[in-house]
Amino acid sequence: MSHPSGDARRDRAPAPRAVRAIMRQTGWRRLGLAWLAGALGALAMPPYGLLPALAVSLTVAVWLQDGAVADRPPMRRAWLGFLIGWAWGFGYLTAGLWWLGQAFLVEADEFLWALPLGVVGLPFALGLFYGAGFGVAGALWSRGPARIAALALGLGAAEWLRGHLFTGFPWDTLGMALAQNLWLMQGGAIVGLYGLTVLAVLICAAPATLAAGGHSGSRLGPSVAAGLLLVGMALYGAARLGPPDPVVPGVRLRLVQPNLPQDAKFRPENRADIVDRYIELSQRPVAAGEPEPTHIVWPESAFPFLIQRDPDALSKVAAGLKPGQHLITGAARAEEPLPGERLRYFNAVMVIGPDGTISDSYDKVHLVPFGEYLPAPLDAALRALGLRQFVAIPGGFSAGTLATQRILTVPGLPPVAATICYEAIFPHAILPAAAVSVPRPAGLILNVTNDAWFGDTPGPRQHLAQARLRAVEEGLPLVRDANTGISAVIDPHGRIVARTALDQETWLDADLPARLVGGTLYGQLGDAAFALMLAACLGGVAIARRHG
């Protein structure tokens, strides 16, 4: 009969008392603590950006998993891991997405009843993705440092699935914990948002091994490696930034931020006042010595009517443009139906010239479920109950198709990759697939949005931060115009060149930064590096288990 070595006995040394207390939690107490740990982790998201909060959050989650899965068969470990992960994700998203409730208060007489569904129901359901991630990690769990790689594997895959399944909702993805720091976000140019998620988990969960007992190497190694990884990312980012990016000659942008309250914005009786307000802001004099704007940008759904069908309004808008100026604006668009079909509406971006001609347009592809349309399986049932989507368009918006998604042509500008509202939060979905290798690749990302639904909450700030990362990933400048803010011009390295404050009626004049010559690795290969990172985590777990 063999006896364990001294090192093996030390590896089984008890953890500190506080850690053991966490590990011993069972039942509802375990799930409650997981929920609280997840809620704490939300402080790592914008606008707070407290990375240590995610480290504490994931460290507690690892200790809960340690206590739950010890000496259990793989399927039992997977199930207990799923429960811990679901509770953790439920808490994380409840604390991170509470501001969604603000949208239900805009038309409270009609939507207040549904507020719990958005504030509690959505995090409850999306927590299942985190449950799946922790469940995979639980099935692969071990006593040593490899369990951190198992968690990074599970959560990385879960976040990718959350961003793709059921139309996708990659809001407050864990990688955003690293993507708020200008130096750290540069890694997105290689691995993208989901690769940053894997790195965030590896870095922030590593401190859990400090209290694992055993010799100093097994305790300190993961945290030292995590620290070196964080420092390496920062050094790479600092080196990548370099001098300010050049600007596109002959282009001067004016972003108009009208700050229209949502409850008044879509009332047709306000049409004349709204158009006058836009035109007046667009014609404000420039600062002394500054060039006149060549391009005016108005936000998403600028008009509470179909401007394409209102020649008088279109003429009025055109008359407000100076010779040579062009307007890029969000606007609802209608398409004549085929016989027997209803009129189809699209959430669009239009290019209007000084002669009043709409020269090009883009239809939003990625619509917001329940906000812009009712999902097909529920559509008929919900309408039978007298319910509708938030935006009061008969039948809801129709989506543009990926087959017709294309680059906007705007006279005087490089090719424009248009995005509307939350389309900007989807990694590697900014450009049509065919646009990567065309002779004139996209020269900027345009994001028009209306965040008035969410008031002065973290929502608009999170939206800006996520759109900003798209600029880094694709190596393209970002021009973002928001009804109530935050409007901004961002260079292809993620540096904010100019921005407005939230909830202000204002305008922003700025030059257009040039695209990054040669693009980025992520822009060319998408999530290939992320897939390799998952494979590396799986390989590390397999090797550790073989030698365990």
C-alpha positions, 0 to 999 in steps of 0.5 A: 500500500502506497502512502502520499508524499509530503508534497501531496499531503501539503497539496491537500492542506486545508484552505483558510477558514473564510474560504472553507466557509464559502466552500461549505455553503449548500442549497439556497445559501450557495445559490444566494452567495453565487448571485451576490458574487455575480452582482458584484462582478457587474461593477467591472462593466462601464461606467464603473470599470472596477476590474478587481470587482470581477476578480473577487466575483470569479474567485468566490465563484471558483470557491463555491464550485470547489466545495460543490463538485469535490469528489463527485462524478462528472455528471453531478459536477456538471449539474451543480456547476450549472446551478452555481453558474446560473445563479452567478449569471443571474446576479451579474446581469441583474446588476448590469442590466437593471437600467433596461427598466427605464424603457418600460417607463417611457410609455408606462401606461402601456408597458409598466406591467412588463417591467419585471420581465425586462429587469428580472426575466431577461437576466434570469433567462440569460443566466442559463448561458453562464450555467452552461459555462460553469457546467462544462467547467464543472465536468472538467473540474480538478483540484489544481490550477487547471480548473481556471482554464476549465472555467475560461473555456466554459465561460468563453464558449457560453459568452460566444453562444449568448452573442449568437443564439436567439438573435444574440445579446452580447451586452456586458460580455465579460471581455468588456472588463478589459476593454475599457482601458485604452491600453488593454483594449488593444488586444481586441485587434487580435482576439476580439471581444470573446478572446478578451473574455477568455483572458478576463476569466483567466486573469480574474479567476486566478486569485482563487488558487492563492487559498487552495493550500499546497506548496507555494508554487501551485498557489502563487503560479496562476496569480503570477501568470495572470499578473504578467499577462495583464502587464504584457497586454498593457505593454502591447497596447501602449506600444501599439498606440503610437502617435495620433492617427492621421485624418481624412483630408477635406472631411469635416463632420458635424454630429447633431445631438438634439436631445429629444425626449422619447415621449415626445419624439415620435409624435407626428404633430411635432414633425415641423418643430423637430425638423426645424430643431435639427436644421437650426443645430446643423446651421450653428456657426463654426468656431473661429478659424474652423472649417465648415462641415462637409457632412452632417449626421443626424441620429437614429429615427430622426423623424416621426414620419416617413420623410421619403414620402413627404416632399415638403419636409425633404425640400426643407431639409435640403434647403438647410444644407449648404452647397456641397454638404450631405446629410446622413440621417436615421429615418424610418423607410417604407417599401411598397408591398406586393399584392396581398402584403402589408406595407413594410417598414425598415429602420434605415440610414439615408444619405440626402444631398443638397438637391433633396435626393436620397442617394443611398440607404441602409436597412437595419439587419439586427433588430431588437426583439420586443423593441422593434418587432415581436418574435415570430413564435409569439407575434400572433399570440401577443397581438391577440392580447393587444400587445405590441413592440415598443416602437409604434410601427404597424406590424413592427419593423422588417429586417434588412437581410445579410444578403443585401447588407452593404457599404453606404456610398456618401459623396466625399466620404470613404465607404461607410459601414453603417450600423443602427443602435445596438448593431454596434455591439456585435463583434465581426458583424459590422461589415458585410462578408464581401466588404473585407476584400473589395477594392475600396474597403470601408473607411469608417463605422457609422453608428446612429442610435437613440438611447433616450429610452434609457435616460441617465443610466449606465445603458448609454455609457455601456453602449458607447464603450461597446461600440468603441471596441468595434473601432479597435477590432476592425481598425476603423474610425467610429462616428457615433451620433446619438439623440440624447448622447453620448455622441463621439468620434473615435479613431481606429485605436479606440482613442476618443477624439471628440465627444458630447455629454449625455442629455445635452442639446448640442452639436459636435464638429470634428475631423474624420480619422483615417482607417488603419492601414492594413487593417487588423488581424481580428478584422481579417480572421474574426474569431479564429484566435478566440477558437485557438484560445478555447482549444488551448484551454481544453488542451491544458485541462486535458494535460492536467487531468492526465497527469493528475 
